[in-house]
Amino acid sequence: MTVLGLLLAALVGILLGLLGGGGAILAVPIFNYVLGFGAKEAIASSLVVVGITSLSGIFGHWREGRVRPRVALLFGLFAMAGAFLGAQLATLFSGAAQLILFALVMLISAFFMFRDNNSSDKNQEDGADPDSSSVAGVPIWRAVVLAALGVAVGVLTGLVGVGGGFLIVPALVLLGNVHMKEAAGTSLLVIAANSAAGFVGYLGKVEIQWGLLALFTVLAVAGSFAGTYLVRFVPSEKLQKGFAIFLVLMAIFILYQNRQAIPLL
């Protein structure tokens, strides 16, 4: 099972490279159902994979000027606080309850993947606010909403071990006045910081299998570079929709496996 799990780690990375994000959501079920980690241990371990693979993807965006550090700092600081809080709140949830919540997040992620991601930047034309008061170049009212959303995404990260990129990117575009291409790069920086804070919140509360986790992460990062190369040969839109269907099926499987913990069932 360990060999299969490590092969799947490379697949997680390949999907990350092909899709530009989202593939790391498979880390939790692989750790839990294939490698035999407990639910909380799987969630904590996935934060390392999500964080490091996101970090490895930042450099290309940074070179191309597609990262907005000030906006990332504004959103990221609140997301980090939320992620640490979410890891603390995880002690109030059973492992099964966390997996149920994770399955629901998979369904939400699949919904966003089904949608057309070729969003225009029309929000940039009318997104400027006449109020000159701003934080990190973002009008104050938007900055407040962005900060609140950052906390919410962070709590979700700490609870279920996902980076929340499917929520971060539209938030940066709609509220942060960030162009879509810049939002993708900026979100990776936020996800990396967010995941690190969530993982710190789990330290001392779960047992981490460091050797296996390190090998899994290395394979995932290597797979992401392979996926980045392969993306030119694969129709990304069809792949994304196919992966969304897979997420729905995986979510149904996780819900079924933990059905006894679902209220009224």
C-alpha angles and dihedrals in degrees: 000000000000091000091050091048092052092048088052089051088062089048090054089055094046090052090049090054093045098044099032089234143352098075093098089068085082091063094084097054091043092052092043105039103025105030094034099237118157115255095257092043090050092051093048092046092049089058089064091051093046093046099046096042089049090049091051090054096052099075097070091050091047092053090052092049093246097132123088104203097186094051090044089052093050094048095033099054092055092042090052091051089049093048092052089047091048091054089053091048089052088077087068092058129070117236089250092053090052091051091050090052089047090053090052089052088052089055091050090048090050089052091055090048091054090055121087105267095192090101116171124231093239088124087068092063097056098020096093114105119219090224107100092205109101146156117221087347092306121116110255097246090052091045090055092051091044091052092049091049089048090058091048093049089046093053089051090051093051093047101046107014102244126128095227096224091149087065099034097056097055090042091055092047098045101035106018095049088232122150116245095250091048090046091058092053095041092049091059090059091049092047093050093051092041093052092047091054092048092050092050087054090058096048111115092015100075135031112250120206094214099183095051092041092052092050092047091051094048091051091047092052091047089049091052091058090049090049091050088056094045094049091086090062100044127071099240097199094057091043091052093051091046090051090049089056089049090052090053091051091046091049091052090050092051092047090050092048090052098035093124089065093052111101116251092015 
